[in-house]
Amino acid sequence: MNKVLKMAYEREMFTAQTLYLQGDFITCFKSLERAHILGQQSALRHTKSHWWMLKVGIKLADTKEVSAQILRVFAAIIFSRLWVPKGNTGGANVSAFKPMPIPNDLKVFFNE
């Protein structure tokens, strides 16, 4: 992961964690989706984004999200180095296998 991409991921995770501590779980989850896009090529960062999505799912008592994130935490550990669907936001509301467009403001962090 290049340095600029890593910094963007860390910034998004910091935002998400701050929102989590403030109890703004909906906006927090949106930051986690962005962090997921930025971090999914790193097994550690990919797994961390799903772990925090799981925590938010628990806070929201969203059983669909919790179930999906438990599976995705383990999948992130195993598959991050093999294949990830680029741009996928990582939430239970989308297929774990679906590539998605990368938001324009995040495209600048990828060397493509």
PyRosetta script that sets phi, psi and omega in degrees:
from pyrosetta import init, pose_from_sequence

init()
pose = pose_from_sequence("MNKVLKMAYEREMFTAQTLYLQGDFITCFKSLERAHILGQQSALRHTKSHWWMLKVGIKLADTKEVSAQILRVFAAIIFSRLWVPKGNTGGANVSAFKPMPIPNDLKVFFNE")
pose.set_psi(1, 128.3)
pose.set_omega(1, -179.4)
pose.set_phi(2, -70.9)
pose.set_psi(2, 159.3)
pose.set_omega(2, -173.8)
pose.set_phi(3, -59.8)
pose.set_psi(3, -41.7)
pose.set_omega(3, -178.5)
pose.set_phi(4, -68.1)
pose.set_psi(4, -41.4)
pose.set_omega(4, 177.5)
pose.set_phi(5, -63.5)
pose.set_psi(5, -43.4)
pose.set_omega(5, 178.8)
pose.set_phi(6, -60.9)
pose.set_psi(6, -43.4)
pose.set_omega(6, 178.9)
pose.set_phi(7, -64.3)
pose.set_psi(7, -39.0)
pose.set_omega(7, 178.1)
pose.set_phi(8, -64.3)
pose.set_psi(8, -41.6)
pose.set_omega(8, 177.3)
pose.set_phi(9, -61.3)
pose.set_psi(9, -49.3)
pose.set_omega(9, -178.5)
pose.set_phi(10, -60.7)
pose.set_psi(10, -39.4)
pose.set_omega(10, 178.5)
pose.set_phi(11, -63.5)
pose.set_psi(11, -42.9)
pose.set_omega(11, -179.7)
pose.set_phi(12, -67.2)
pose.set_psi(12, -39.5)
pose.set_omega(12, 177.7)
pose.set_phi(13, -66.7)
pose.set_psi(13, -39.1)
pose.set_omega(13, 177.5)
pose.set_phi(14, -60.6)
pose.set_psi(14, -44.4)
pose.set_omega(14, 177.6)
pose.set_phi(15, -60.1)
pose.set_psi(15, -46.7)
pose.set_omega(15, -179.7)
pose.set_phi(16, -61.2)
pose.set_psi(16, -45.1)
pose.set_omega(16, -178.6)
pose.set_phi(17, -66.6)
pose.set_psi(17, -35.6)
pose.set_omega(17, 176.7)
pose.set_phi(18, -64.6)
pose.set_psi(18, -46.5)
pose.set_omega(18, 178.6)
pose.set_phi(19, -63.3)
pose.set_psi(19, -36.7)
pose.set_omega(19, 177.5)
pose.set_phi(20, -60.7)
pose.set_psi(20, -48.1)
pose.set_omega(20, -179.8)
pose.set_phi(21, -64.2)
pose.set_psi(21, -28.4)
pose.set_omega(21, 178.0)
pose.set_phi(22, -82.5)
pose.set_psi(22, -7.6)
pose.set_omega(22, 179.9)
pose.set_phi(23, 83.7)
pose.set_psi(23, 10.5)
pose.set_omega(23, 178.9)
pose.set_phi(24, -92.9)
pose.set_psi(24, 75.6)
pose.set_omega(24, -171.5)
pose.set_phi(25, -71.5)
pose.set_psi(25, -29.8)
pose.set_omega(25, 179.5)
pose.set_phi(26, -67.6)
pose.set_psi(26, -49.9)
pose.set_omega(26, 179.1)
pose.set_phi(27, -68.6)
pose.set_psi(27, -35.6)
pose.set_omega(27, 175.6)
pose.set_phi(28, -56.5)
pose.set_psi(28, -45.3)
pose.set_omega(28, -178.5)
pose.set_phi(29, -62.9)
pose.set_psi(29, -36.9)
pose.set_omega(29, 177.8)
pose.set_phi(30, -63.6)
pose.set_psi(30, -39.1)
pose.set_omega(30, 175.8)
pose.set_phi(31, -67.6)
pose.set_psi(31, -36.1)
pose.set_omega(31, 177.5)
pose.set_phi(32, -65.8)
pose.set_psi(32, -35.7)
pose.set_omega(32, 176.0)
pose.set_phi(33, -62.6)
pose.set_psi(33, -41.3)
pose.set_omega(33, 178.6)
pose.set_phi(34, -67.4)
pose.set_psi(34, -41.2)
pose.set_omega(34, 176.7)
pose.set_phi(35, -62.5)
pose.set_psi(35, -37.9)
pose.set_omega(35, 178.4)
pose.set_phi(36, -59.6)
pose.set_psi(36, -46.3)
pose.set_omega(36, 178.7)
pose.set_phi(37, -59.3)
pose.set_psi(37, -44.3)
pose.set_omega(37, -177.0)
pose.set_phi(38, -72.4)
pose.set_psi(38, -29.6)
pose.set_omega(38, -172.8)
pose.set_phi(39, -106.1)
pose.set_psi(39, -1.1)
pose.set_omega(39, -170.4)
pose.set_phi(40, -68.9)
pose.set_psi(40, -11.5)
pose.set_omega(40, 177.4)
pose.set_phi(41, -85.7)
pose.set_psi(41, -6.1)
pose.set_omega(41, 176.1)
pose.set_phi(42, -112.0)
pose.set_psi(42, 124.6)
pose.set_omega(42, -178.3)
pose.set_phi(43, -57.0)
pose.set_psi(43, -43.2)
pose.set_omega(43, -178.7)
pose.set_phi(44, -65.3)
pose.set_psi(44, -49.2)
pose.set_omega(44, -178.0)
pose.set_phi(45, -69.2)
pose.set_psi(45, -38.2)
pose.set_omega(45, 177.7)
pose.set_phi(46, -61.3)
pose.set_psi(46, -47.4)
pose.set_omega(46, 179.8)
pose.set_phi(47, -63.6)
pose.set_psi(47, -41.4)
pose.set_omega(47, 180.0)
pose.set_phi(48, -61.4)
pose.set_psi(48, -40.5)
pose.set_omega(48, 179.5)
pose.set_phi(49, -64.8)
pose.set_psi(49, -39.9)
pose.set_omega(49, 177.6)
pose.set_phi(50, -68.6)
pose.set_psi(50, -37.0)
pose.set_omega(50, 177.7)
pose.set_phi(51, -59.0)
pose.set_psi(51, -44.7)
pose.set_omega(51, 179.5)
pose.set_phi(52, -70.1)
pose.set_psi(52, -33.7)
pose.set_omega(52, 174.6)
pose.set_phi(53, -63.1)
pose.set_psi(53, -38.6)
pose.set_omega(53, 176.0)
pose.set_phi(54, -61.3)
pose.set_psi(54, -44.8)
pose.set_omega(54, 178.9)
pose.set_phi(55, -60.0)
pose.set_psi(55, -41.6)
pose.set_omega(55, 178.8)
pose.set_phi(56, -66.9)
pose.set_psi(56, -42.6)
pose.set_omega(56, 177.4)
pose.set_phi(57, -56.6)
pose.set_psi(57, -40.6)
pose.set_omega(57, 177.8)
pose.set_phi(58, -64.9)
pose.set_psi(58, -45.4)
pose.set_omega(58, 179.8)
pose.set_phi(59, -60.9)
pose.set_psi(59, -35.9)
pose.set_omega(59, -179.4)
pose.set_phi(60, -86.1)
pose.set_psi(60, -2.0)
pose.set_omega(60, -176.3)
pose.set_phi(61, 53.4)
pose.set_psi(61, 40.4)
pose.set_omega(61, -179.2)
pose.set_phi(62, -96.8)
pose.set_psi(62, 95.7)
pose.set_omega(62, -174.0)
pose.set_phi(63, -64.7)
pose.set_psi(63, -32.1)
pose.set_omega(63, 176.6)
pose.set_phi(64, -64.3)
pose.set_psi(64, -45.3)
pose.set_omega(64, 179.9)
pose.set_phi(65, -66.0)
pose.set_psi(65, -43.5)
pose.set_omega(65, -179.9)
pose.set_phi(66, -60.5)
pose.set_psi(66, -48.2)
pose.set_omega(66, 179.8)
pose.set_phi(67, -60.1)
pose.set_psi(67, -45.9)
pose.set_omega(67, -179.8)
pose.set_phi(68, -63.5)
pose.set_psi(68, -42.5)
pose.set_omega(68, -176.6)
pose.set_phi(69, -71.2)
pose.set_psi(69, -31.9)
pose.set_omega(69, 175.1)
pose.set_phi(70, -60.0)
pose.set_psi(70, -46.1)
pose.set_omega(70, 178.2)
pose.set_phi(71, -65.2)
pose.set_psi(71, -41.1)
pose.set_omega(71, -175.0)
pose.set_phi(72, -72.8)
pose.set_psi(72, -28.2)
pose.set_omega(72, 174.7)
pose.set_phi(73, -60.2)
pose.set_psi(73, -48.5)
pose.set_omega(73, -179.7)
pose.set_phi(74, -67.8)
pose.set_psi(74, -40.1)
pose.set_omega(74, 178.7)
pose.set_phi(75, -63.5)
pose.set_psi(75, -38.2)
pose.set_omega(75, 179.8)
pose.set_phi(76, -63.3)
pose.set_psi(76, -40.0)
pose.set_omega(76, 178.7)
pose.set_phi(77, -61.7)
pose.set_psi(77, -41.9)
pose.set_omega(77, -173.5)
pose.set_phi(78, -83.7)
pose.set_psi(78, -44.3)
pose.set_omega(78, -167.3)
pose.set_phi(79, -101.1)
pose.set_psi(79, -8.7)
pose.set_omega(79, -175.7)
pose.set_phi(80, -54.4)
pose.set_psi(80, -35.7)
pose.set_omega(80, -178.2)
pose.set_phi(81, -83.7)
pose.set_psi(81, -15.4)
pose.set_omega(81, -177.5)
pose.set_phi(82, -93.0)
pose.set_psi(82, -52.8)
pose.set_omega(82, -177.0)
pose.set_phi(83, -165.5)
pose.set_psi(83, 136.6)
pose.set_omega(83, 171.9)
pose.set_phi(84, -137.5)
pose.set_psi(84, 143.1)
pose.set_omega(84, 176.9)
pose.set_phi(85, -76.6)
pose.set_psi(85, 107.9)
pose.set_omega(85, -175.8)
pose.set_phi(86, -53.8)
pose.set_psi(86, 137.3)
pose.set_omega(86, 177.0)
pose.set_phi(87, 81.5)
pose.set_psi(87, -9.0)
pose.set_omega(87, -178.8)
pose.set_phi(88, -62.1)
pose.set_psi(88, 134.4)
pose.set_omega(88, -174.7)
pose.set_phi(89, -84.4)
pose.set_psi(89, -13.0)
pose.set_omega(89, 170.5)
pose.set_phi(90, 86.7)
pose.set_psi(90, -5.3)
pose.set_omega(90, -180.0)
pose.set_phi(91, -83.1)
pose.set_psi(91, 165.0)
pose.set_omega(91, -180.0)
pose.set_phi(92, -67.1)
pose.set_psi(92, -14.0)
pose.set_omega(92, -178.9)
pose.set_phi(93, -77.7)
pose.set_psi(93, -4.9)
pose.set_omega(93, 177.7)
pose.set_phi(94, -132.0)
pose.set_psi(94, 152.3)
pose.set_omega(94, 176.1)
pose.set_phi(95, -61.4)
pose.set_psi(95, 139.4)
pose.set_omega(95, 178.6)
pose.set_phi(96, -67.7)
pose.set_psi(96, -12.0)
pose.set_omega(96, -176.3)
pose.set_phi(97, -106.7)
pose.set_psi(97, 0.3)
pose.set_omega(97, -173.2)
pose.set_phi(98, -90.0)
pose.set_psi(98, 116.2)
pose.set_omega(98, 170.6)
pose.set_phi(99, -67.7)
pose.set_psi(99, 146.1)
pose.set_omega(99, -178.4)
pose.set_phi(100, -135.0)
pose.set_psi(100, 156.8)
pose.set_omega(100, 176.7)
pose.set_phi(101, -63.4)
pose.set_psi(101, 137.9)
pose.set_omega(101, 175.4)
pose.set_phi(102, -79.5)
pose.set_psi(102, 129.8)
pose.set_omega(102, 178.8)
pose.set_phi(103, -54.4)
pose.set_psi(103, 142.8)
pose.set_omega(103, -176.1)
pose.set_phi(104, -53.2)
pose.set_psi(104, -40.7)
pose.set_omega(104, -177.7)
pose.set_phi(105, -71.1)
pose.set_psi(105, -15.7)
pose.set_omega(105, 177.2)
pose.set_phi(106, -96.1)
pose.set_psi(106, -19.5)
pose.set_omega(106, -178.5)
pose.set_phi(107, -56.6)
pose.set_psi(107, -32.3)
pose.set_omega(107, -176.0)
pose.set_phi(108, -64.4)
pose.set_psi(108, -17.3)
pose.set_omega(108, -177.8)
pose.set_phi(109, -88.2)
pose.set_psi(109, -6.1)
pose.set_omega(109, -178.9)
pose.set_phi(110, -105.3)
pose.set_psi(110, 140.1)
pose.set_omega(110, 179.6)
pose.set_phi(111, -90.5)
pose.set_psi(111, 64.7)
pose.set_omega(111, -178.3)
pose.set_phi(112, -122.0)
pose.dump_pdb("model.pdb")
